[in-house]
Amino acid sequence: MTGVQPFPSGFRTDEINTDGATIHVRVGGEGPAVVMLHGFADTGDMWAPLATALAPRHTVVVPDLRGMGLSSHPESGYDKKTQGGDVARLLDAFSIQKADVVTHDIGNMVGYAFAAQYPDRVVRFVIMDAPLPGIGPWDEITRSPLLWHFNFRGPDVERLVKGRERIYLDRFWNELSADPRSIDEATRDHYAELYARPGAMRSAFNQFAAFAQDAIDNQAFAAKGKLTMPVLNRGIRPVPDLRGMGLSTATSPPGLPREPRSEPSGREPRPKAWRRKRLMRQRAISTLAVFAVFALIAGCAAPSTNVSGSGSGADGSALPANRDVAGTWQGSYWQLGMVYYADDADCTLQIKEDSTFIAKCTRSAVGTNNIAKSSSWSGHVVTTANGIVLKNNGGPWPSIVLRRHGDTMYATTLDPLVGATIEMEFEQSPHTTAGTGEK
């Protein structure tokens, strides 16, 4: 099936007047309510597959956010605090007192503002793939070159994009999507047509323009305390700065198994031992009941055993030798969080017994606007309180923590530009022996 999946025939649409806006909303199903909030470059249409799965046991409420999709395009009210009020008015219109809230991207920000203002109306809260303005390393995030669109707005910018909405949106689908190939031409045309409606792109830009006010509001919300309902965080790993997001149980997601991809044209199939296990770390969330939306985020767990090794210990001195990690490792690269997923990358990590390392990654072409097609960095290996750490010599990340489990090596770091966790997964190369570092 190509194009946007329609909602089930039992769903109805309605137009609800809120604080200065008219919100287009889809409602269907029976049972405990679930509200689903979309992000930028999408509309509520993105939730149709999940709404279909949820409807037999849940009342599903799927709005288009203020100024997006088929909702109206008011001149103001794009701060997420006001839009949190929009969500409350929607629930009032359907006589719904409480709901699970499932959100993505800018929808996260609206969902958080709703939960912070109306905590008694949120049973459980699921957030995916975007941070909160003003919380954690927000200033660093906004300076990321990948996120230039945060400040891409104004009348002249609207004129520049007018008639080129598809081109502008292609950039998001090609560079910031998990897999650009999953968004087919019919789907792209569908959303581009909606964003080409009069006033639609101006409203979209206003969503970003409101981030400054959102940061102020979020800091005020967080100062009153964290949310108390169960929260499932899919996409932003629980690095220390992000644990303070005002979320009660922010955690890394259960593992997300992915369908195997065919090898790109021209590449020999990788040896089986080199293929990604497609496992991510899992932290139990016993307080979250299982319901159909979690099909997106259920799976297996990758162990997180810290590597132990020789050296002088936690003072950060160089390792004279470390036979536990020395060798050549081959694997894949991906970034969890805001930017992209790439399991099509060939990466090599060589750790030598002289306590130096060299790492290289090369991506295959995906989409039309690729980022980070290749990268390399080098440095030395030290022992710290966190275990074995790779210290870069002017590389893209200051340090990388290693964990080993059997024949698999996990290398994890925090990208300071986007506040997201980078993790590389490696298999021991069949052509080398750990402890030699040589082919």
C-alpha positions as CSV (number, residue, x, y, z in Angstrom):
1,M,0.0,0.0,0.0
2,T,1.3,3.4,-0.9
3,G,0.3,6.8,0.3
4,V,-1.2,7.8,3.7
5,Q,-3.3,5.1,5.2
6,P,-6.9,6.2,5.9
7,F,-8.5,6.0,9.3
8,P,-11.0,3.2,9.8
9,S,-14.5,3.8,8.5
10,G,-15.9,4.0,12.1
11,F,-13.9,7.2,12.8
12,R,-15.6,10.6,12.4
13,T,-14.1,14.0,12.0
14,D,-15.1,17.1,13.8
15,E,-14.1,20.8,14.2
16,I,-13.7,22.0,17.8
17,N,-13.4,25.7,18.7
18,T,-10.7,26.3,21.3
19,D,-8.9,29.5,22.4
20,G,-8.8,31.4,19.2
21,A,-8.5,28.3,16.9
22,T,-10.6,25.7,15.2
23,I,-9.1,22.2,15.6
24,H,-9.7,19.5,13.1
25,V,-9.9,16.1,15.0
26,R,-10.6,12.5,14.2
27,V,-12.3,10.3,16.8
28,G,-13.2,6.6,16.8
29,G,-13.1,3.4,18.8
30,E,-14.4,2.5,22.2
31,G,-12.8,2.2,25.6
32,P,-10.2,4.2,27.6
33,A,-9.1,7.3,25.7
34,V,-5.8,7.8,23.9
35,V,-4.8,11.2,22.5
36,M,-2.2,11.2,19.7
37,L,-0.3,14.4,18.8
38,H,1.8,14.7,15.7
39,G,4.9,16.7,14.8
40,F,6.2,18.9,12.0
41,A,6.1,17.8,8.4
42,D,3.2,15.6,9.3
43,T,-0.4,16.0,10.4
44,G,-2.7,13.7,12.5
45,D,-2.9,11.5,9.4
46,M,0.5,10.0,10.5
47,W,-1.3,8.1,13.3
48,A,-3.8,6.2,11.2
49,P,-2.0,2.8,11.4
50,L,-1.8,3.0,15.2
51,A,-5.3,4.4,15.5
52,T,-6.6,1.3,13.6
53,A,-4.8,-1.0,16.0
54,L,-6.0,0.8,19.1
55,A,-9.7,1.4,18.1
56,P,-11.0,-2.0,19.1
57,R,-10.2,-1.3,22.8
58,H,-9.7,2.5,23.0
59,T,-11.3,5.7,22.1
60,V,-8.7,7.4,19.9
61,V,-8.6,11.2,19.6
62,V,-6.3,12.5,16.8
63,P,-6.2,16.2,16.2
64,D,-4.3,18.3,13.8
65,L,-2.3,20.8,15.9
66,R,-3.2,24.5,15.8
67,G,-2.2,25.9,12.4
68,M,-1.4,22.5,10.9
69,G,-3.2,20.0,8.7
70,L,-6.9,20.9,8.4
71,S,-7.0,23.0,11.6
72,S,-7.3,26.8,11.3
73,H,-4.3,29.2,11.0
74,P,-4.7,31.8,13.7
75,E,-2.2,34.6,14.0
76,S,-1.2,33.7,17.6
77,G,-1.4,30.9,20.2
78,Y,1.5,28.8,18.9
79,D,3.2,28.6,22.3
80,K,2.8,25.1,23.5
81,K,1.1,26.2,26.8
82,T,-1.8,27.5,24.8
83,Q,-1.9,24.4,22.6
84,G,-1.9,22.3,25.8
85,G,-5.2,24.1,26.5
86,D,-6.4,23.2,23.0
87,V,-6.0,19.5,24.0
88,A,-8.0,20.1,27.2
89,R,-10.8,21.7,25.2
90,L,-10.9,18.7,22.8
91,L,-11.3,16.3,25.7
92,D,-14.0,18.5,27.2
93,A,-15.8,18.5,23.8
94,F,-16.0,14.7,23.9
95,S,-16.7,14.4,27.6
96,I,-13.3,12.7,28.2
97,Q,-11.9,13.3,31.7
98,K,-8.6,11.3,31.4
99,A,-6.5,9.9,28.6
100,D,-3.2,8.3,27.7
101,V,-1.2,10.8,25.7
102,V,1.1,9.6,22.8
103,T,3.2,12.3,21.1
104,H,5.9,12.8,18.5
105,D,8.2,15.8,17.8
106,I,6.5,19.1,18.4
107,G,3.6,17.0,19.7
108,N,5.9,16.1,22.6
109,M,6.1,19.8,23.6
110,V,2.3,20.2,23.4
111,G,1.8,17.0,25.3
112,Y,4.2,18.1,28.0
113,A,2.5,21.5,28.4
114,F,-0.9,19.7,28.6
115,A,0.4,17.2,31.2
116,A,2.1,19.9,33.3
117,Q,-1.1,22.0,33.4
118,Y,-3.6,19.2,33.7
119,P,-1.7,16.3,35.4
120,D,-4.9,14.7,36.7
121,R,-6.1,14.3,33.1
122,V,-3.1,12.2,31.9
123,V,-3.0,8.5,32.7
124,R,0.3,7.7,30.9
125,F,2.5,9.8,28.7
126,V,4.6,8.6,25.7
127,I,7.1,10.9,24.0
128,M,9.1,10.3,20.9
129,D,12.1,11.9,19.2
130,A,12.3,15.5,20.4
131,P,13.5,17.4,23.5
132,L,11.7,20.1,25.4
133,P,12.6,23.8,24.9
134,G,14.4,25.3,27.8
135,I,15.2,21.9,29.5
136,G,18.5,20.1,29.5
137,P,21.2,21.1,26.9
138,W,18.6,23.2,25.0
139,D,21.0,26.0,24.1
140,E,23.5,23.5,22.5
141,I,20.6,21.8,20.7
142,T,19.5,25.0,19.1
143,R,23.0,25.7,17.8
144,S,23.2,22.4,15.9
145,P,23.8,23.0,12.2
146,L,21.2,20.2,11.5
147,L,18.5,22.3,13.2
148,W,18.9,25.5,11.2
149,H,15.1,25.4,10.5
150,F,14.5,26.4,14.2
151,N,15.3,30.0,13.1
152,F,14.1,29.7,9.4
153,R,11.1,32.0,9.4
154,G,9.7,35.4,8.5
155,P,7.8,36.9,5.6
156,D,10.7,36.7,3.1
157,V,11.3,33.0,4.1
158,E,7.7,32.3,3.5
159,R,8.0,33.8,0.0
160,L,11.1,31.7,-0.6
161,V,9.3,28.4,0.3
162,K,6.0,29.3,-1.4
163,G,5.4,26.9,-4.3
164,R,8.4,24.9,-3.1
165,E,6.8,23.2,-0.1
166,R,7.6,19.7,-1.3
167,I,11.2,20.6,-1.8
168,Y,11.4,22.1,1.7
169,L,9.7,19.1,3.4
170,D,11.8,16.6,1.4
171,R,14.8,17.9,3.4
172,F,13.2,16.7,6.6
173,W,12.2,13.3,5.2
174,N,15.5,12.7,3.6
175,E,17.9,13.9,6.3
176,L,16.0,13.5,9.6
177,S,14.0,10.4,9.0
178,A,14.8,6.9,10.3
179,D,14.6,5.6,6.8
180,P,13.7,8.0,3.9
181,R,12.7,5.1,1.7
182,S,9.8,4.4,4.1
183,I,8.1,7.7,3.1
184,D,6.9,7.1,-0.4
185,E,6.1,9.7,-3.1
186,A,2.3,9.6,-2.5
187,T,2.8,10.2,1.2
188,R,5.1,13.1,0.5
189,D,2.7,14.7,-2.0
190,H,-0.1,14.3,0.5
191,Y,1.7,16.3,3.3
192,A,3.2,18.8,0.8
193,E,-0.3,19.6,-0.4
194,L,-1.5,20.2,3.2
195,Y,1.5,22.5,4.0
196,A,0.9,24.4,0.7
197,R,-2.5,25.5,1.9
198,P,-2.8,29.3,2.5
199,G,-1.3,30.2,5.8
200,A,-0.1,26.7,6.6
201,M,3.7,27.3,6.3
202,R,3.5,30.5,8.2
203,S,1.7,28.6,11.0
204,A,4.4,25.9,10.8
205,F,7.2,28.5,11.2
206,N,5.3,30.0,14.1
207,Q,5.5,26.7,15.9
208,F,9.3,27.1,15.9
209,A,9.1,30.8,16.6
210,A,7.3,30.1,19.9
211,F,10.2,28.0,21.2
212,A,11.6,31.0,23.2
213,Q,8.3,31.4,25.1
214,D,8.0,27.6,25.4
215,A,11.4,27.5,27.1
216,I,10.2,30.1,29.7
217,D,7.0,28.2,30.2
218,N,8.7,24.8,30.5
219,Q,11.2,26.0,33.1
220,A,8.3,27.3,35.1
221,F,6.5,24.0,34.8
222,A,9.6,22.1,35.8
223,A,10.2,24.3,38.8
224,K,6.9,23.1,40.3
225,G,8.1,19.5,40.1
226,K,8.2,16.5,37.8
227,L,5.2,14.8,36.3
228,T,3.9,12.1,38.4
229,M,2.2,9.9,35.8
230,P,4.2,7.0,34.1
231,V,6.3,8.4,31.2
232,L,7.8,6.4,28.4
233,N,10.6,8.1,26.5
234,R,11.3,6.7,23.0
235,G,14.3,8.3,21.3
236,I,16.0,10.6,23.9
237,R,18.2,8.5,26.0
238,P,18.4,9.2,29.8
239,V,21.6,11.1,29.8
240,P,22.0,13.1,33.1
241,D,21.0,16.5,31.6
242,L,17.8,15.0,30.1
243,R,16.7,13.3,33.3
244,G,15.8,16.8,34.5
245,M,13.2,17.3,31.8
246,G,10.4,17.4,34.3
247,L,9.5,13.8,33.5
248,S,8.8,11.3,36.3
249,T,10.1,8.1,34.8
250,A,12.0,9.1,31.7
251,T,13.9,6.1,30.4
252,S,15.4,4.5,27.4
253,P,13.0,2.5,25.3
254,P,12.6,-1.2,25.1
255,G,14.5,-2.6,22.2
256,L,13.1,-2.0,18.8
257,P,13.7,-4.9,16.4
258,R,13.9,-3.8,12.8
259,E,13.2,-5.7,9.7
260,P,16.5,-6.7,7.9
261,R,17.3,-4.5,5.0
262,S,18.7,-5.7,1.7
263,E,22.3,-4.8,1.0
264,P,22.7,-1.6,-1.0
265,S,23.4,-2.1,-4.7
266,G,27.1,-2.9,-5.3
267,R,27.9,-4.1,-1.8
268,E,28.7,-7.7,-1.0
269,P,26.5,-9.2,1.8
270,R,28.2,-8.8,5.1
271,P,29.3,-11.9,7.0
272,K,26.6,-13.0,9.4
273,A,28.8,-12.2,12.4
274,W,29.0,-8.6,11.2
275,R,25.3,-8.1,10.9
276,R,23.6,-5.9,13.4
277,K,21.8,-7.7,16.2
278,R,19.3,-4.8,16.1
279,L,19.1,-4.8,19.9
280,M,18.8,-1.7,22.1
281,R,19.0,-1.4,25.8
282,Q,15.9,-2.0,27.7
283,R,14.8,-0.6,31.1
284,A,11.7,-2.2,32.6
285,I,8.7,0.1,33.0
286,S,6.5,-2.0,35.2
287,T,4.0,0.8,35.8
288,L,3.1,1.1,32.1
289,A,0.2,-1.2,31.0
290,V,0.6,-2.9,27.7
291,F,-1.5,-1.5,24.9
292,A,-1.3,-1.5,21.2
293,V,0.8,1.6,20.7
294,F,3.7,0.0,22.5
295,A,4.0,-2.3,19.5
296,L,6.2,0.4,18.2
297,I,8.5,0.2,21.1
298,A,8.5,-3.4,22.3
299,G,11.4,-5.8,21.7
300,C,14.6,-7.3,23.1
301,A,17.2,-5.9,25.4
302,A,20.9,-5.3,24.7
303,P,23.1,-5.9,27.8
304,S,25.0,-3.0,29.2
305,T,27.9,-4.7,30.9
306,N,30.8,-2.2,31.4
307,V,34.2,-3.3,30.1
308,S,36.8,-3.8,32.7
309,G,40.5,-3.5,31.8
310,S,44.0,-3.0,33.0
311,G,45.5,0.4,33.6
312,S,46.0,2.7,36.6
313,G,42.3,3.0,37.4
314,A,39.9,5.9,37.7
315,D,42.5,8.7,37.4
316,G,42.0,8.7,33.6
317,S,45.6,7.6,32.8
318,A,46.4,5.8,29.6
319,L,46.1,2.0,29.4
320,P,49.5,0.4,28.8
321,A,47.6,-2.6,27.3
322,N,44.1,-3.8,27.4
323,R,43.6,-7.2,25.9
324,D,39.9,-7.1,26.7
325,V,39.2,-4.5,24.0
326,A,42.2,-4.4,21.8
327,G,41.6,-5.5,18.3
328,T,39.7,-4.5,15.2
329,W,35.9,-4.3,15.5
330,Q,33.4,-4.0,12.6
331,G,29.9,-2.7,13.0
332,S,27.2,-0.2,12.3
333,Y,26.4,3.4,13.4
334,W,23.2,5.0,14.5
335,Q,22.0,8.0,16.4
336,L,19.1,7.8,18.8
337,G,17.1,11.0,19.2
338,M,16.6,13.9,16.9
339,V,18.7,13.4,13.8
340,Y,18.7,10.1,11.9
341,Y,19.0,6.3,12.1
342,A,21.6,4.7,9.9
343,D,22.2,1.0,9.9
344,D,23.6,1.2,6.5
345,A,27.0,2.4,7.7
346,D,30.2,0.5,7.6
347,C,32.3,1.3,10.7
348,T,35.7,0.1,11.8
349,L,37.1,0.6,15.3
350,Q,40.7,-0.4,15.8
351,I,42.0,-0.4,19.4
352,K,45.8,-0.9,19.6
353,E,47.8,-2.2,22.6
354,D,49.7,1.1,22.7
355,S,46.5,2.7,24.0
356,T,45.6,4.5,20.8
357,F,42.5,4.0,18.6
358,I,41.3,4.8,15.1
359,A,37.6,4.8,14.2
360,K,36.0,5.3,10.7
361,C,32.4,5.2,9.5
362,T,31.1,5.5,5.9
363,R,27.4,5.6,5.1
364,S,25.8,4.4,1.9
365,A,23.7,6.9,0.0
366,V,20.2,7.3,1.3
367,G,17.7,9.8,-0.1
368,T,18.9,12.9,-1.9
369,N,20.4,15.0,0.9
370,N,22.7,12.8,3.0
371,I,24.5,14.0,6.0
372,A,27.5,12.6,7.7
373,K,28.3,10.2,4.8
374,S,31.7,9.6,6.3
375,S,33.6,10.4,9.5
376,S,36.8,9.4,11.3
377,W,38.4,10.2,14.5
378,S,41.3,9.0,16.7
379,G,42.7,9.3,20.1
380,H,43.8,7.3,23.1
381,V,42.2,4.9,25.5
382,V,42.0,5.7,29.3
383,T,40.4,4.1,32.3
384,T,37.9,6.2,34.3
385,A,35.3,5.7,36.9
386,N,32.9,4.9,34.0
387,G,35.1,2.1,32.7
388,I,37.1,2.1,29.4
389,V,36.8,5.5,27.6
390,L,38.0,6.6,24.2
391,K,39.4,10.1,24.4
392,N,39.3,11.9,21.0
393,N,42.0,14.1,19.6
394,G,39.8,16.9,18.4
395,G,37.2,14.6,17.1
396,P,33.4,15.2,16.9
397,W,32.8,13.9,20.5
398,P,34.9,14.5,23.6
399,S,34.8,10.9,24.9
400,I,33.2,7.5,24.1
401,V,32.4,4.9,26.8
402,L,32.9,1.3,25.8
403,R,30.8,-1.7,27.0
404,R,31.5,-5.2,25.9
405,H,29.2,-8.2,26.0
406,G,30.7,-11.3,24.5
407,D,31.7,-10.7,21.0
408,T,29.8,-7.4,20.8
409,M,31.2,-4.0,21.6
410,Y,29.0,-1.0,22.4
411,A,30.5,2.5,22.1
412,T,28.3,5.3,23.5
413,T,28.6,9.1,23.7
414,L,26.5,12.2,24.0
415,D,26.4,14.5,21.0
416,P,26.6,18.0,22.6
417,L,25.1,19.6,19.5
418,V,21.8,17.8,19.6
419,G,21.7,16.4,23.1
420,A,21.2,12.9,21.8
421,T,23.0,9.7,22.5
422,I,25.2,8.2,19.8
423,E,25.8,4.5,20.0
424,M,27.9,2.3,17.8
425,E,27.6,-1.5,17.9
426,F,30.5,-3.6,16.7
427,E,31.3,-7.2,16.2
428,Q,34.8,-8.7,16.5
429,S,36.3,-8.8,13.0
430,P,36.8,-12.4,12.0
431,H,40.2,-11.4,10.5
432,T,41.6,-10.2,13.9
433,T,42.2,-11.6,17.3
434,A,41.4,-9.5,20.4
435,G,44.6,-8.6,22.1
436,T,46.6,-8.1,18.9
437,G,44.9,-5.2,17.2
438,E,46.4,-6.5,13.9
439,K,45.0,-8.2,10.9
